């Protein structure tokens, strides 16, 4: 395995971590106004991710930094071509972060309710736009020989990509509701358990539609000869895990349901990355214009230096995050001591 392939895998792993961790964050945010019927209950919902959400977003920053350093042409084409969409995503993330901080500055019910809805809407937009982005990566973009995307915002909002966005929204809603069923107690837990069961159905239906559309030619994820076997295997594992997720939820085993949801997200990302490999951005104009892990990469020296630094520092970061989750593992309820 060369360093180009190694860093492609590293970026895939970083996005797996990001979508798994931030996925339930987005889900919890979207469910906030619905699972919390009063200020105390909504504070329980917020506190369930209060010690985690900003740390989870570090995975996105790390993935973006690794993308920029290892495959600068990929970063440049993606962020310049999808500039408006990614700007909207950034604004949604800013609004979401500000809402967590501003919500408790005043005791006014109107003030807090307003920020709760900002959290929910911003979380929805972030999940939707991430799904649209991944859908376009699967489908391909009009990239010319100069590695530039020629289009705009509207071509990115095609039916296939929007379906991908809806898949992300409902998978994250399912993931977030399952997380709350494990992290909360009392009436919030009861609502979260009921919501998780309800969210499983649209998540399954939309995911099946996306996979069928992909097989019928909506994207060449399953037709790429280089990663075809791994992509199909990833899709099958994700599908089985999603079905088992529902089985465990209706059986009342929400811990196993959460694990199955995590496996679903992880292997869905494996499917996407394996389907693209060795390409990183697919050109719909000419296959020769596609960006690959070789024509979009940094120099061999840069990749070597990054590898040494990552091997030394990443274990410490992972150990710290694991420790923080273990430390704040207890359930929360309206009877808990809540931070405002």
Secondary structure, DSSP 8 states (H G I E B T S, - for coil): --HHHHHHHHHHHHHHHHHHHHHHHHHHHHHHHHH-SSHHHHHHHHHHHHTTHHHHHHHHHHHHHHHHHH-HHHHHHHHHHTHHHHHHHHHHHHHHHHHHHHTTSS--HHHHHHHHHHHHHHHHHHHHHHHHHHHHHHH-B-B-TTS-B---HHHHS-HHHHHHHHHHHHHHHHHHHHHHHHHB-THHHHHHHHHHHHHHHHHHHHHHHHHHHIIIII--TTT-TTTHHHHHHHHHHHHHHHHHHHHHHHHT-HHHHHHHHHHHHHHHHHHHHHHHTTEEE-BSS-GGG-EETTTT---HHHHHHHHHHHHHHHHHHHHHHHHHHHHT-S-B-TTS----
